[in-house]
Amino acid sequence: MRKELVIQTRDGGVDIALIREGKLLEMHHEDYGGEFQVGDICLGKVRKVAPQMNAVFVDFGAEKPGFLHYHDLGPDIKSLKSFSEGLWSKKVHTHLLSSFKFLPAINKDGKMVDVLEAGDRVPVQIVKEPISTKGHRLTSQLSLPGRFVILLPFSDAVSVSKKIEDREERTRLKDIIKSIKPKGFGVIVRTVAEGKSVTDIDQDLKGLMAKWKETYTNLKDKKKKLYREPQKAELVLRDMLNDSFESVVVDNAALFKELQSFIKDIAPDKHNLLKLHETSGGNTIFGDLGIAKQTQNLLGKIVNIGGGAYLVIEHTEAMHVIDVNSGSKRQKNDSQEESALRTNLAAAEEISRQLRLRDMGGLIIIDFIDMRSVENRRTLQNAMINFMADDRAKHTILPLSKFGLMQITRQRVRPEKQDDEPNVCPLCKGTGNAPPTIHVAEEIELRLKELISSKKPKRVHLSVHPYLEAFLKKGFPSKRMKWILEYKKKVKISSNEKFDITHFEFDID
């Protein structure tokens, strides 16, 4: 599947959209001047020990103290503490760890009070942004990610991404890393390293060692910020740019030059993918390319998935709940079981996209349409696994329960994106979000265009719910009038009270 990255600049930051086959898949935002972001390494000071939680709260410069659990300390926390203290007492004189004396690893089931106490200083890395009333989630198992590898100071472990399945390639990559990595540093080989040469991997590793040296210098000077992750645009390119990308489009000449230089460093063979877009008529690049419209339509409570079916997405403090509704449309000769499977598969694909688009995390419960066939239920689970295969967030998918519910857990790194300005429904007097009238109208227009292009009919008759009929006929010019003028075809619209609001049917001559 071909992908495209679109980067829009705005006052104080950038917005980044990942497009797959014309559909919005992910949205990322960065505000310039933001003091802390995921991946930053800071010098923290333990403010409070919470024995009942087996954790500590760490002051590292943010408004709220960060949360550091015992399991996030990393096995070599004692070595990290010893290295830092030796640096400040001038007993350590180099960023290299080949001659540094490592201390024994901590017990994985130990107690925080045996490792850290109030007042201790320790380098920490941000792994999650603050969510709701919680502060940043921290770890002291430091990592410096590059394009092909991730460098782990105070470790000797070498591992390869599980997504690289070829045994010979895994062995080749491990042998390369073992021959070039410095002593005292562990390395994780990323998926994009598959097939890469020793030179490419060695260059990436040297770049990460330079970043570690910079971190070492800042730690020596006791600076609050020891290492800062690159800008979001560079970060997304570093982690995602591969052969499936068709283009990277930006709307700012200065950013274009920065990214041009960055891409030449990390992937010189792909520098031609970068393009500069000139906006028209005071519009934005997201407006020109239809991304703004997709964003408005996709972040509401109700998401249309075509064929009269739609999703209802609800959010609670404990979990996210997604209900799959079939509408009333069914293809001829389809049994109820076949119709349910087809709708569930379409819903699964859209849900996998919504999880990434909204960055939904934690526990997600999906109420699919009931299916009796064990084979169909297994088909649905396998389809969901395939749809989420390229989701970079860690996730687990459980089989359908006997009640037709699927449970998914997904890693949460950033606060979830929701529609900031939901439309209040006049039909429910403000008790819920607007029905998907506008969304369905857009789908009707797409279907109409395809129908006229492929069938070339003389006349088109559209049957819809009464509310939708009123929506399509209202105003001057109305939607119906615009269609007649644009397609030079007679378009008749009639209502059917038996239809639900998302159901529509075309009849042509």
N, C-alpha and C positions, 0 to 999 in steps of 0.2 A: 504494500500500500504506500502510495506516494504522500509525503508530508511536506508541509510548508510552515516556516516560522515567520510571524509578522510582529514587528516591534514598533510600538507607537510611543513617541515621547510626549510628555506633558509637563506642566509646571511642577517641579519638585520630584520628578521621577519618570519611570517608564512602565508601560503595560506590554506584556508579551503573550501572544496567542499562538498555540500549536494547532495547526489545521491538518486534518487527515481526510483525504478524498473530499475536500470541500466542506467538511464538518468541523466545527470547533470542538477540540478535544481537551485542551488544558488552557488555563489562564494563570499567568504569574504577574505579580505587581512588585515594584520596588520604589520606595520613596528615598530620594537622595537625602543624605544627612541623617538617615536612621542610624542610631548609635549601635544597635546590636542586631545581628541576624544569625540564622542557623549556620553553624560551621565556624563562627568566630571563636578564638581561644583567648581567654581573659585570665588575669591573676585574681583569684578569689580569696576571700577571708571567711572562715567558718563563723557564722554569727550565732547559730543555735544548733545543738544536737537534739534530735528527736528519737530517743531510744525505742519508743513504742512503734515508730514507723521504720526503724533501722535506717535512718537517713539524717542528713544535715541540711540546714538552710544556709546558703552561701551568698555573701554580699560581693558582687563583682562589678558594681557600678550602675546596674539597672535600678529602676524605680522600686521594684519589689525584689527581695532576695530570691535566688534560684534554688531549685530543689535537686539535691544530689542523693540518690539512693545507694545503699551498699552495693547492690548488683551492678551499678554503673561506675563503680570506682575503677574497675579493671584489675586484673591480678597483680599488676606491677606498680600499684599506687605507692608502695613503700619506696621503691626505686625512684619514682618520680619525685617524691618528697625529699629523698636524700640528695638527688641531683640538684634540686632547687636550692636547698639549704647549703649545699657545698658551693654552689655558684655564688650565693650571697656572702658566704664566709671566705670566698676566694680560694677554695680548695679544688674547685673544678675550673679548668681553663680552656676547654674546647667543647664545641657542639657535637663532636663525634663521640660515640659511646663504646668504641672498641676497647678502651682501657678502663672504662667505668665499672666499678664493682657492683653488680646487681644484688639486691636483697631478695630473700625468699618471697615467693608469691603468697598472697593472702588466701586464707581458707574461703572457698566460695560460699560457705554457709556460716560465715563468721558474723561478728557484731560490729557496727559502726563505731561504738565507743572504744573499741580496741585499736582503731586505726586513726580516727580524727577526733579532735576536741575543739571546743570554742577557742577562737583566736588563731588557729592554724591557717597558714597560707598555702594555697595549692593551685596550680594551673587547672582550669576547667574549660570545657568546650560546650557550646550551646547545641543541643540536639533537637529541641522543640521550642517554638515561640510560645509566649504566654497565651493561655486559652481560658476565657471566662475570668474567674477570680484567681486562677493559678499563675504563678510566676514561670520563668523559663525553666525547662528541664535541662539538667546538666549532666556531663560525664567527665571523668578524669582520665578516661582511656582515649588519649589524643590520637587524631588521625588527620592526615593532610592528603586530600584527594587530588589526583591528577587526571589526565585524559585516559591513560591506559592502566595506571596502578594507583593504589592508595598506600601511603607510607604510614607505618605505625611505630613511632618511637617507643623504646623500652619493650621491645618484643622481638622474638626471633622466628615467629610463625610465618609460613608462606602458604597461601591458599589461593585457589582459582575460582572464579565465579561459577556457580552451579549451572548457569545458562550455557556455558561452554561444555557440551556433552561429549565431544570427541576425545577419547582417552589419550590418543597419541598427541593431540594438540595440548591437552592439559599437562601431560608429562613434559612436552617441549617447553611450555611456558614456565613451569616450575623449575626446570633445569636452568633456563635463562636467568630467572630471578636469583636463584641460589648462587650463580656465578658472578653476579654484578652488585648485589645488594650489600650495603655496609653492615658490619657486625653491630648487633644491638638494635637493629631495626627490622620490624616485620613488614611484609608486603602482601596486599590483596590484589590479585590480578582482575581487572574489570572485563566485562563482556566484550567491549570494543577492542580489546587487545588481541582477539582471535585473529591469527594469520599475520600479525605484525612482526616486523624484523627486530633483531637484537638492538639495532641502532635506534629505532623508534622508541622502544621501551627504555633503553638506557638514557636517552635524552630526557624522557619524561621523569625518570627517577632522579636525574641530576637536578632538574628544575625543582623537584620537591625537596631535595636536600638543601637547596639554596633557601627555600622558604623556611625550613627547619632552622637554618642558621640565623635567619632574621628573627624567628621566634625566640631562639636562644639569647640573642642580643637584647631583645626587649625584656625578657625574663631577668636577665642580669641587671638591667636598669630598673627593675620593679615597675615597669609600665603597666597600666591597667589593661590595655589592649595589647595582647601579645601577637596575634595574627588575625587578619581580617580576610574573610572570603571575598573573591572577586565580585564585581557588579553582577546583578542578576542576569543580565543579557549574556555576559561572558560565561556565567555559571551554567546556564541552560544550554548554550552552545557546546561547552566542554563535555557536559554529561549526555547530550542527546544527539549531537551531529553525527550522522552516519550516511550510508549509501542510499537510504530510503528518502532522503530529503531532496526536494526539487528546487527549493529556493529559500533564502533568508532575506526578508524584505524589511527595510527600515525607512523612516520618513525624515531623518535628520542627518545632514551632511557630516557634522562633527562626529556623531556616533558611528556613522558609516565608515569613516576613516579609522576610528578606534577598533571596530570589529574586523575591519579588513586586515589590520595588523595582527589582531589576535588570532584570526583564522589561519593566516599564513604561518603563525607559530605552531598552532596545534594540529592543523590539517591543511598543508599547503596545496594539496590536490583538489581542495574544495573551495578555494577562494573565489571561483567564478560563480558560486551559488549566491553570493551576496549582491543584492540589488537595492538601489536607491529609488524610492517612490515619491513622486511629486503629487501632493494632494490637490484636488480641484474644488473651486467654488467655496472656499472657506471650510470645506469638509475635513474630516480626519481620515487617516489611513484605514482605521477600523470601519468608518462609515463608507469609504470608497469600496472596500472589499467585502462589505456585508457582514463584518464580524460584530459590529455594534448591535445589529438587528438580531443576530443569533444569541448574543448575550442576554438581551432583554427577554427573548422568548424562552430561554432555557433555565433561568434561575428562579422561576416562580414555583408555586406549590404544585401546579398541574403541568405535566409535560406530555404533549401529543406525540404518539409514535406511529401514526398512520393507520389507515384502515378502520378508523373509528375507535381504535384502542388508545389508552392513555395511562400515564402513571400519576399517582398522587403521592407526593413526598412530604412526610411529616418529620419534624425534629423535636426531640425531647432531651432533657438533661442526661438521661441514661443511655439513649440509643436513637437510631434513625429507623423509621419505618417506611417502607415503600409498598404501596398497593397497586397491583396490576389489574386494570379494568379492560375488558374486551370490547365494550360498546355492543352494538347489535349486528355488526356486519359479519357475514360468513360467506365464503366462496361456495359456489354451487358444487354439489357432490361431496362436500366436506362433512365428515362426521364431527360430532362435538369434540371428540378426543383429538382429531387432526387439527381442528380449528384452535383448540386450546394450546396445542404444541406450537403451532405456527406463531400465535400471538405471544406465547411465553418466550420463544427464541428471539423474536423482535424486541421484546421488553428487556431480555437479558443483555442484548447488545447495547441498547440505549442506557440501561442502568450502569453498565461498565463505563460508559462515557460520562454519565452524570457523576459517578463517584470521583473521577479524575477532575472533571470540570469544576465541581464544587469543593474538591479536596475533602470529601467526607471521610471521617475516621471513627475509630471505636467500633461499636457493635452496630451492624446493619441487619435488619430483619426484612425479608422480602416475601410478600404474600402473593405467590403466583396463582394463576388459574388452576383449579384442581385437575389433575390427570390421574387416571386409574392405572395406566400401563407402567409397569416397572421400567421397561425399556425406554419409554418416553421420558420418564423422570431422570434416568441415567443420562440420556441424550442432553437434557437441559443442563444438568450439572457439568457435563463435559464441555458444553458450549460456553457456559459461564467461565470456566477455567481458561478456555482458549481466548475468549474476549478480554480477559484480564491478564493475559500472559505478558503483555508489554507494559503493564502498570508498574512503575518503579517503586511504589510504596509497598511495603511488606503486607501480605494479606493471606488469609486462610478462608477457604470456601468449604462449608459442610454440605453433605447431601440433603436433599429435601426431606423434611420430617413427614410423618404420616398425616399431618394437617396441611401439607403443601407449602410449608414455610422453609425458606433457605436462610441460613445464618452465615454472615460474612464478618470477619474482623479485618480491619484495615488500619494500617499505621497512620496516626495523625501527627503531622509535623507543624502545620500552620492552622490558624483559626479557619473554620469552614466558611466558604463563600455562600451567601444567600442574597436574595433579592432585597436590596435596601429599601425599595419603595414599592411594596406589593400593591396591586390594584385592588381596591375594595369592591366587593361584588354588590351591585345594587339589588340583586335578586334575593340575597341572603341578609340584607340590611346591615352589612358590615361585619358579619360574623365569620367570614372566610375570604379567601382570595377570589379574584375574578375567574369565571368559567373560561374555558379555552376557546372562546369565540374567535378572537383575533388570530390565534395560532391555527385554528382549523381553516379560517379564511385564507391564510397564506398557503396551507397545504392544498386547498382547492385550486388556488391559482396555479400552483406548480403542476397539479394533475391536469388542469385545463390546457396549459401550455403543451404538455407532453401529448395529450389526446389530440389536439389540433395538429401538432407537428407530425404525429405518426399516422393518424386515421384520416386527416383532412375532411372532416364532416361538413355538411352544409348547415346543419342546425344542431345546437347543443341544448339539452334540457337537464337542469340541475335540480335535484330534490334534496331539501335540507330541513332541519328543525325550524319552527316558526321564528325563534329568536335570531337564528342565523340568517333567515330570509330577510328580516327587517334590517339587520346589519349590512347585508350586501346591497340592499336597494336604497338605503338612506343617503341623504346628501346630494349635492350637485357639484361635479359629476359623481355619481355613485360608483361603487366597485363594478357593478354590472355594466354601466355605461362605458366605463374605461375599458372593460374587456371587449365590448362590441367594437369600439373604435380601434383598439390595438390589433385585434385578431380578424376584424372584418367578417365576423360570423354572428348569426343570431343566437343570443344566449337567453334562454327562458329560465326563470327561477321560480319554483313553487315549494310550498311547505308541506310537511307531513308530520302530524302531531305524534305519530308512533315512533319517530326517530329520536334517539338521544341527541344531545347538542353537538356531539363530535361525529355523528354519523351523516354521511352524504352519499348520493348516488348520481352517476351520469347516465344519460340516455342520448344517443346520437343518431342522426339520419345521414 
